[in-house]
Amino acid sequence: MTKTDVKPADGRLGILVVGCGAVATTMMTGVLMARKGLTSLIGSMTQMDKIRVGRGSEKVYLKYGDIVPLAGLDDIVFGTWDVYPQNAYQAAMYAQVLQEKDIVPVREELEQIVPMPAAFDNNYAKRLNGDHVKACKNRWDMVEQLRDDIRRFRSEKGCDRIVVLWAASTEIYVPVDEKVHGSLQALEAAMKADDRVHVAPSMCYAYAALAEGCPFIMGAPNTTVDIPAMWQLAEQTHMPICGKDFKTGQTLVKSGFAPIIGTRCLALDGWFSTNILGNRDGLVLDEPQNFHTKEVSKLSTLETILRGDRQPELYGDYYHKVRINYYPPRNDNKESWDNIDIRGWMGYPMQVKINFLCRDSILAAPVALDLCLLSDLAARAGRYGIQRFLSFFLKSPMHDYTQGEEPVNHLYQQYTMLKNALREMGGYEADEEID
């Protein structure tokens, strides 16, 4: 083991969440319940997973917190922004993800988490009609007000460090425009000119977070930190960024099952994926422009795992379709269906059917917590810019497409990247091969 320069996780860690909806309140409630010893945070890699460090007689399997200095659950302080004024207890009850018996024991703590007014533009999420929003003269004013919020929260809550997490709705699709998004100077000019077409509210949150020395995590498929302008800001401020889109249900299955097809050299003719979802996220995604943002994220998974350019006979011409349907009776209990058409020996066709009856926020909450704790760790380890080792948790991992880089979507390669990064930050050898 070698010495590392990771700063200790001393003091309080503020987790500021954009959106006080189902994902945020499920995460908050779980952490608060776990602090009282009333629940187990199943699904959280930082709390449950063990990885090998060392080889031979030196080999041991350790939890993440025994390898690197992670912030403790007792040191977390939650805050949030939302377009609705309800406190976190009211929002958790409204979301109907958790049963009342699993919320009431921490009701007092949740009631103290009262959202700050959101920086919001209804054009980016037409299905949301909350009026708990900031009055902003322009996008630059939006940034300044968010920076004030972060500074005030840091002071009032006595936080030593803060991580900002987007757990709000999917915005409409914003194509990358080199003239606006290609440099930090151009993005700032667009904000000051109140360019509402090219500058999404999520970009204002990200800019404010990075400018205030806070790692930023994009949990939706929005165009936000995956632009050169934000990479420049992250480099300037020495802050980690990661995104985008929590990898929870169908895409988690896809990133894990597609490697089976590829490793076994089976041919793929088509993969059809569809979902039904009834929560606020489903409502927003019922708007075609918002769905397109999600569609781009979901469609990106297969093409970097089953590579037509490398094996055209097997993967040169498959059909990939993704659909999401808003269905209110299911609320947060999302159901996904996958139909996979494959070919085997001598070209004979076969099919695989996957029906995943999952709970969206139950899967997303541990991912959100892990991303916050690991982004805070990265900042203390002096890692800044795109955090590729966090790809494991994300549907559409960030990458520098301007340099021809391709994202890693293969689940087991992503897991190796995660383990190697933890080993390095813990002072051990990063001793696994990614391919």
Secondary structure as GFF3:
##gff-version 3
##sequence-region A 1 435
A	DSSP	beta_strand	13	18	.	.	.	ID=ss1
A	DSSP	alpha_helix	22	35	.	.	.	ID=ss2
A	DSSP	alpha_helix	45	48	.	.	.	ID=ss3
A	DSSP	beta_strand	50	53	.	.	.	ID=ss4
A	DSSP	three_ten_helix	56	58	.	.	.	ID=ss5
A	DSSP	beta_strand	60	63	.	.	.	ID=ss6
A	DSSP	alpha_helix	64	67	.	.	.	ID=ss7
A	DSSP	three_ten_helix	73	75	.	.	.	ID=ss8
A	DSSP	beta_strand	76	82	.	.	.	ID=ss9
A	DSSP	alpha_helix	88	95	.	.	.	ID=ss10
A	DSSP	three_ten_helix	100	102	.	.	.	ID=ss11
A	DSSP	three_ten_helix	104	106	.	.	.	ID=ss12
A	DSSP	alpha_helix	107	111	.	.	.	ID=ss13
A	DSSP	beta_strand	116	117	.	.	.	ID=ss14
A	DSSP	three_ten_helix	122	124	.	.	.	ID=ss15
A	DSSP	alpha_helix	139	157	.	.	.	ID=ss16
A	DSSP	beta_strand	161	166	.	.	.	ID=ss17
A	DSSP	alpha_helix	178	181	.	.	.	ID=ss18
A	DSSP	alpha_helix	184	192	.	.	.	ID=ss19
A	DSSP	alpha_helix	201	211	.	.	.	ID=ss20
A	DSSP	beta_strand	216	218	.	.	.	ID=ss21
A	DSSP	alpha_helix	228	237	.	.	.	ID=ss22
A	DSSP	beta_strand	240	243	.	.	.	ID=ss23
A	DSSP	alpha_helix	250	263	.	.	.	ID=ss24
A	DSSP	beta_strand	267	277	.	.	.	ID=ss25
A	DSSP	alpha_helix	280	285	.	.	.	ID=ss26
A	DSSP	alpha_helix	288	303	.	.	.	ID=ss27
A	DSSP	alpha_helix	312	315	.	.	.	ID=ss28
A	DSSP	beta_strand	319	326	.	.	.	ID=ss29
A	DSSP	three_ten_helix	328	330	.	.	.	ID=ss30
A	DSSP	beta_strand	335	343	.	.	.	ID=ss31
A	DSSP	three_ten_helix	345	347	.	.	.	ID=ss32
A	DSSP	beta_strand	349	357	.	.	.	ID=ss33
A	DSSP	alpha_helix	360	380	.	.	.	ID=ss34
A	DSSP	beta_strand	385	386	.	.	.	ID=ss35
A	DSSP	three_ten_helix	388	393	.	.	.	ID=ss36
A	DSSP	three_ten_helix	401	403	.	.	.	ID=ss37
A	DSSP	alpha_helix	411	425	.	.	.	ID=ss38
###
